[in-house]
Amino acid sequence: MSRFKPAAVVPAVIALLAGAAAAQGASGPPDLQSNNTAWIAMNNDLAGPATGLGPTKPDPAHPYVANGRPGQPTFRIADTNNPNLKPWAAERMKKDNAEVLAGKIAFTARSSCMPAGVPGFSSYIVEPVFFVQSPKEILMIYAGNQETRHVYMNVPHAPNPKPSWYGESVGHYEGDTLIVDTIGTNAKTYVDNYRTPHTEKLHVVERYRLVDSGKVLEADISVEDPDTFNQPWTAIQRYRKVQQDPLYEAVCAENNAGFFDYGIPKADKPDF
């Protein structure tokens, strides 16, 4: 994937990073941004909790093999025998599984240059996530295609937020933990890379905190959607800390050679 520094974007991001870090001070909430810090997901998919209900798992008959691992890489095939799935969700996933097993390329938001939604954003891998912290707003920017979430701090949810790709996220700090509460996500996204669907009743709470002497960012994720799941469930994603150059612009759809049909959206006419 080609990259280049946009002349206007990079200095602006650097200035935001420096200003927010200075305002935060040496103590208080977790510093997720200073010194060009970025965070790369450590798990290919959301990990389940030690106990209790967790995210979708691979079908035991069709184990997932990621690129770079021993063996022939595979697409993800979901285990639809999960008793926590409502019947309509399980049936939709069974149909999708059958299409993939018949030769269809399995959808993931990253390979298709699409917004991942929440908590799908936590399933973005390889490229780092940058945080921009300020008293009123936090930006969470995935370097691939600059997918960006906006978290509005210390404010309530709107009474009826209009459904959108990343929904409405509001946040606050509790000691060393950043808590992000998201509602209003449209039903066009999936919960994970196993193509688990959801409705507009999806409600996600994420708790971010630094562990392992600040080398790892841990996200504890709670998910509920009474029209898709019988009970709420939890998941974990961990990110390793890396020191990156300032955020680069990375193109996605415009840089894809079209060797495979990942379902990348295409404009039907030029916009210039």
C-alpha positions in Angstrom: 0.0 0.0 0.0 1.5 3.3 -1.0 1.8 6.2 1.5 2.7 9.8 1.5 2.7 12.7 3.9 -0.1 15.2 3.2 1.3 18.6 3.7 -1.6 20.0 5.7 -2.8 16.9 7.6 0.4 15.8 9.3 1.4 19.2 11.0 -2.2 19.6 12.2 -2.2 16.2 13.9 1.2 16.8 15.5 0.0 20.1 16.9 -3.1 18.4 18.3 -1.1 15.6 19.9 1.4 18.1 21.5 -1.3 20.4 22.8 -3.5 17.7 24.3 -0.5 16.0 26.0 0.6 19.2 27.6 -2.9 19.9 28.9 -3.2 16.5 30.4 -0.1 16.8 32.5 2.0 14.1 34.1 -0.8 12.6 36.2 -4.5 11.7 35.7 -6.0 9.9 32.7 -4.0 7.5 30.6 -1.7 9.2 28.0 -2.4 7.3 24.8 -0.8 9.8 22.4 2.5 11.4 23.4 5.7 11.0 21.4 4.0 9.7 18.3 2.7 6.7 20.2 0.5 4.3 18.2 -1.2 1.0 19.0 -1.3 -2.1 16.9 -3.9 -4.8 17.6 -2.4 -8.0 19.0 -5.3 -10.3 18.3 -6.5 -11.1 14.8 -10.0 -11.2 16.2 -11.7 -10.2 19.4 -10.7 -12.5 22.2 -13.3 -14.0 24.6 -13.4 -13.5 28.4 -12.0 -16.0 30.9 -15.6 -16.8 31.9 -19.0 -15.9 30.5 -20.4 -15.3 27.0 -18.0 -14.0 24.4 -17.8 -13.1 20.7 -18.4 -15.3 17.7 -15.9 -18.2 17.3 -14.7 -20.1 14.1 -16.6 -23.1 13.0 -14.7 -26.1 14.4 -15.1 -27.9 11.1 -13.5 -24.9 9.3 -10.7 -23.4 11.5 -9.5 -20.0 10.5 -5.9 -19.8 9.3 -4.5 -16.2 9.0 -2.0 -15.1 6.4 1.6 -15.7 7.6 0.7 -18.7 9.6 1.6 -22.3 8.9 -0.8 -23.9 6.4 -3.0 -22.6 3.7 -4.8 -19.3 4.7 -8.5 -19.5 4.8 -11.5 -17.2 5.1 -13.4 -16.9 8.3 -16.4 -19.3 8.7 -18.5 -18.5 11.8 -19.8 -21.0 14.3 -23.5 -20.5 14.0 -24.3 -23.0 16.8 -23.8 -20.2 19.3 -26.9 -20.3 21.5 -26.6 -16.6 22.2 -27.6 -15.7 18.6 -31.2 -14.9 17.8 -32.6 -17.3 15.0 -32.6 -14.6 12.3 -28.9 -13.8 12.9 -27.9 -17.4 12.9 -29.7 -18.0 9.6 -28.2 -15.0 8.0 -24.7 -16.2 9.0 -25.4 -19.8 7.8 -26.3 -18.4 4.4 -23.2 -16.3 4.3 -21.0 -19.2 5.4 -22.4 -21.3 2.6 -21.6 -18.7 0.0 -18.0 -18.4 1.3 -17.6 -22.1 1.2 -18.9 -22.1 -2.3 -16.2 -19.7 -3.4 -17.3 -16.2 -2.5 -14.7 -13.9 -0.9 -15.5 -13.4 2.7 -16.2 -9.8 3.7 -14.1 -7.8 6.1 -14.3 -4.1 6.5 -10.6 -3.6 6.1 -10.2 -5.5 2.8 -13.3 -3.8 1.4 -12.2 -0.3 2.4 -15.3 0.1 4.5 -16.1 1.6 7.9 -16.0 -1.2 10.5 -18.5 0.2 13.0 -18.3 -0.5 16.7 -16.9 -2.8 18.1 -15.7 -3.9 14.6 -13.2 -1.0 14.8 -11.3 -3.2 17.3 -10.9 -5.9 14.7 -8.7 -3.7 12.4 -5.2 -5.2 12.5 -1.7 -4.6 11.0 -2.0 -0.8 10.7 -1.8 1.2 14.0 -4.4 3.2 15.8 -3.6 6.7 16.9 -5.3 8.6 19.7 -5.8 12.4 19.8 -6.9 13.5 23.3 -8.3 16.8 24.3 -10.7 17.8 27.1 -13.8 17.9 24.9 -13.1 15.2 22.3 -11.0 12.2 21.6 -10.2 11.0 18.1 -9.4 7.3 17.4 -7.7 7.1 14.0 -6.9 3.8 12.3 -4.0 4.5 10.0 -5.4 2.3 7.2 -7.7 4.6 5.2 -7.8 7.0 8.2 -10.9 5.5 9.6 -11.8 7.9 12.4 -14.0 7.6 15.5 -15.1 10.7 17.4 -15.6 10.4 21.2 -17.3 13.4 22.8 -16.2 13.8 26.4 -18.3 14.3 29.5 -21.6 14.8 27.7 -24.7 12.7 27.6 -26.0 10.9 24.6 -28.4 12.7 22.3 -32.1 11.6 22.9 -32.4 10.1 19.4 -29.0 10.0 17.5 -29.3 9.4 13.8 -27.8 6.0 13.0 -24.4 6.3 11.4 -21.4 4.1 10.6 -19.6 4.7 13.9 -22.7 5.7 15.9 -22.6 8.3 18.7 -19.7 7.8 21.2 -19.5 9.6 24.5 -16.7 9.1 27.0 -15.3 9.9 30.3 -12.3 8.9 32.5 -12.6 6.9 35.6 -9.2 7.0 37.2 -6.7 5.4 34.8 -9.5 4.1 32.5 -11.1 5.7 29.4 -14.7 4.6 29.1 -16.5 5.0 25.8 -20.2 4.4 25.4 -21.6 4.0 21.9 -25.1 3.8 20.5 -26.7 4.9 17.3 -24.7 2.5 15.0 -26.4 1.7 11.7 -27.1 -1.9 10.8 -24.7 -1.8 7.7 -21.7 -3.0 9.7 -20.8 -6.2 11.4 -19.8 -6.8 15.0 -16.6 -8.7 14.0 -14.7 -10.2 11.1 -16.9 -13.3 11.3 -19.7 -11.2 9.8 -21.9 -11.3 12.9 -24.8 -8.9 12.2 -26.6 -6.5 14.6 -29.5 -4.1 14.6 -29.7 -0.4 15.4 -30.3 -1.3 19.1 -26.6 -2.2 19.4 -25.0 -0.7 22.6 -21.3 -1.0 23.2 -19.2 0.0 26.2 -15.4 0.0 25.9 -13.0 0.4 28.8 -9.4 1.3 27.8 -6.5 1.1 30.2 -2.7 0.8 30.1 -1.2 -2.5 31.4 2.3 -4.1 31.3 4.0 -0.9 32.4 2.3 1.1 29.7 3.5 -1.2 26.9 0.0 -2.6 26.2 -3.4 -1.0 25.8 -6.2 -3.3 26.9 -9.8 -2.8 25.7 -12.5 -4.6 27.6 -15.6 -4.5 25.4 -19.2 -5.1 26.5 -21.9 -5.7 23.8 -25.6 -5.8 24.0 -28.3 -5.9 21.3 -31.6 -7.5 22.5 -32.8 -8.0 18.9 -29.6 -10.0 17.9 -28.3 -11.6 21.1 -30.1 -13.4 23.9 -27.8 -12.0 26.5 -25.0 -9.3 26.6 -21.5 -10.6 26.0 -17.9 -9.3 26.5 -14.7 -9.4 24.5 -11.1 -8.2 24.8 -8.7 -6.6 22.4 -5.1 -5.8 23.3 -2.8 -3.4 21.5 1.0 -3.2 21.7 2.7 0.2 21.9 4.8 1.3 19.0 6.6 4.5 18.2 5.6 5.7 14.8 6.3 8.5 12.5 3.5 11.0 12.5 0.3 9.8 10.9 0.6 9.2 7.2 -2.1 9.3 4.7 -2.9 5.8 3.4 -5.2 5.3 0.4 -7.3 2.1 0.2 -9.9 1.9 -2.5 -7.9 4.1 -4.9 -4.8 1.9 -4.4 -6.5 -1.5 -4.9 -5.4 -3.2 -8.1 -8.7 -5.2 -8.3 -7.2 -8.7 -8.4 -10.0 -9.9 -6.1 -13.6 -8.8 -5.7 -13.7 -7.6 -2.1 -16.8 -5.5 -2.6 -14.9 -2.2 -2.5 -17.4 0.6 -3.2 -16.8 2.4 -6.5 -18.0 5.8 -7.7 -20.1 5.6 -10.8 -18.8 9.0 -12.0 -15.9 11.3 -11.3 -16.3 13.8 -8.5 -14.2 16.5 -10.2 
